[in-house]
Each structure stands twice: as C-alpha cells, then as structure tokens.
C-alpha cells in the first residue's frame, strides 16, 4: 500500500479504495468497521474501532477514501488501525491509476487506434457496423476490464486485450495474404464487446462480479445478439452479420470453454487461437512475475494446472508495446 508516513509515531495516511466493509460488534459490545482497503500495489485489512456513523461517516465498496492510522502486525499480517477517515472529494485530485491496477495506456489512445482502423476499412458494411458499435459503447470501453479475475482484469484491460489481438491479426495477415483482413479485424474488435453487459463494473474499472444477464446468457450470446440488432438497424447484409456472429459465438474454441459452436472458417479459427494466445501470455506473465528467478509458481488451474518457471532471461516488468 502506498501510504505516507506522517510522524515519528508510525502514523500513515493516504488515499485508497474500500474493497469491502462490514459493521461488526466487539466482545465488549462496541460497534466497529472491518474494512479491506486497497490501491494499485495491494490490500490491507483495517479496523475502525468504536464506530459512530454520525462522527465517522458511512462507507460502501468502491468508495475512494482518505485514511490516517497506524499499521501493526496481527496474526502474521499487517493491519491498519484507523484514526481518521473521510470520503475523497474532487479537490483531492486523486489519480485513479494510483488506486486501481491499470494498463499503461489511456482508454482514449486504445479506442482511437481501433476506431481509426475500422474507419479505414474498404468494406463499407464492416466499417459501418464496427464504427457504430464502438461509438455507442465508447464511454464504458474506456475503462472496462476484460475479466472478473483472470486475464486483463485491470482498468482498461478490455481495450488492451482487444488491441493486442488486433495487432496479432495484422501480423497473421502479413504472412497469409488469403486471409480476409477486414473480416478478421472486425471480429477481433467485436469479439468481447458484450463483456460490457456481462460484468458488474463501476467507473473505477473494477469488476465486482457478473450481472444477471452475464450469468444467464454470457458475453458470446449477448455479443452475437448485439451484432444482429445493429445489422438490422443499419441494413447490413445477412451474410456479413452471420459471419461476425459466428466469430463471436465460436471464439472460445471448444464447447467445454463456452463456445456455442466451433470455428467453421479461417478467420474464425485465427480469432479463436489469438484470443487464447493473448489471454495465456498475460496469465503466464502474471504468474511468473510473482515468483523469484529460478523458482516455480504454484499450480494454476486456468492454465491446465501447470506450474510455471521463471528463467529470468527477460525483464517481465517491461510493458506490452502497443504504441
């Protein structure tokens, strides 16, 4: 946690996000708050003893707060004893990137790159539908994560994942000229578009869980439906609409991983493989970065229950080079 030490008594203060908060009663009958606070560097448990709402205020998950207190060890972990707490206000000029793990590019940078690419399509139908969907969903796209807990589960992660795949698509098309570049890139831009409806995400860019629609339908089915609705509204041909819908419905590759159908044409297969590649590279980097050189990670169920080895030959802190 990026707390600043403010005096010789070990007091610290700083801004953080309330990850969770629960009102409890101590063995002496006093009411207190049990909070989990976090920023981009980690989390810490915190206690606000003798809690009085009228004096201390009331707090909810995802509130940005300023706290002052003392950190001490408890049961082998750091714990913050809160002395003062308040909700942040606009004049604090808090940088969200200091509080939430974020990609190293702005949402505007990544959005503009994708929009410009689609706007340059020679296929008017693909240009029309992709730019329309991007434009109508721009506000959320600028900060949405790509997942609840796994790959690219960071602020701006959805656009980073999307743009990474688009860059991979460009490379593949440079090797295989018979691939329909504009169809492939269109599918890549739209393949996860309905994660915007699948996850419950506040403006901080943190996924709190799944929406009702996300649980019942999933982003593949909702994404295909969205493309179908836009195609009808924009008078896009049925053929183009169905090709895009198939790419969305099949991009998880296998039914056991959520795909409604397996990829049935070249561009759909490429999208599925690149989506898997980008997600696995991200997850592997995250796992290996957390262990020392020459050591193995714990087993990762999302990666076939493998242990991963940190060979130390490259600096894993180097960021993805999108710009």
TADA-V898362 format. One record per backbone hydrogen bond with DSSP energy under -1.0 kcal/mol. CO is the residue of the C=O (numbers start at 0). NH is the residue of the N-H. Records with the same first field share a line. If there is no record, write none. Layout:
CO=NH, NH
This chain:
0=2
3=12
6=9
10=5
11=68
12=3
13=66
15=64
16=37
17=61
19=35
21=33
23=31
25=28
29=25
30=50
31=23
32=47
33=21
34=45
35=18, 19
36=43
37=16
41=38
43=36
44=79
45=34
46=81
47=32
51=54, 55
52=56
59=62
62=17
63=87
64=15
65=85
66=13
67=82, 83
68=11
69=80
71=78
73=76
76=73
78=71
79=46
80=69
83=67
85=65
88=91
89=92
94=97
95=98, 99
97=39
100=154
105=109
106=110
107=111
108=112
109=113
110=114
111=115
112=116
113=117
114=118
117=120
122=126
123=127
124=128
125=129
126=130
127=131
128=132
129=133
130=134
131=135
132=136
134=137
136=140
137=141
139=142, 143
142=155
143=157
149=152
151=145, 153
153=156
154=102
155=159
156=160
157=161
158=162
159=163
160=164
161=165
162=166
163=167
164=168
165=169
166=170
167=171
168=172
169=173
171=175
175=178
178=180
179=183
180=184
181=185
182=186
183=187
184=188
185=189
186=190
189=192
191=194
192=195
193=197
194=198
197=210
199=207
201=204
205=201
208=199
210=214
211=215
212=216, 217
217=221
218=222
219=223
220=224
221=225
222=226
223=227
224=228
225=229
226=230
227=231
228=232
229=233
230=235
236=240
237=241
238=242
239=243
240=244
241=245
242=246
243=247
244=248
245=249
248=259
249=252
251=253
253=256, 258
254=257
264=268
265=269
266=270
267=271
268=272
269=273
270=274
271=275
272=276
273=277
274=278
275=279
276=280
277=281
278=282
279=283
280=284
281=285
282=286
283=287
284=288
287=290
291=294
294=309
299=302, 304
302=305
305=299
307=296
309=293
314=317
319=321
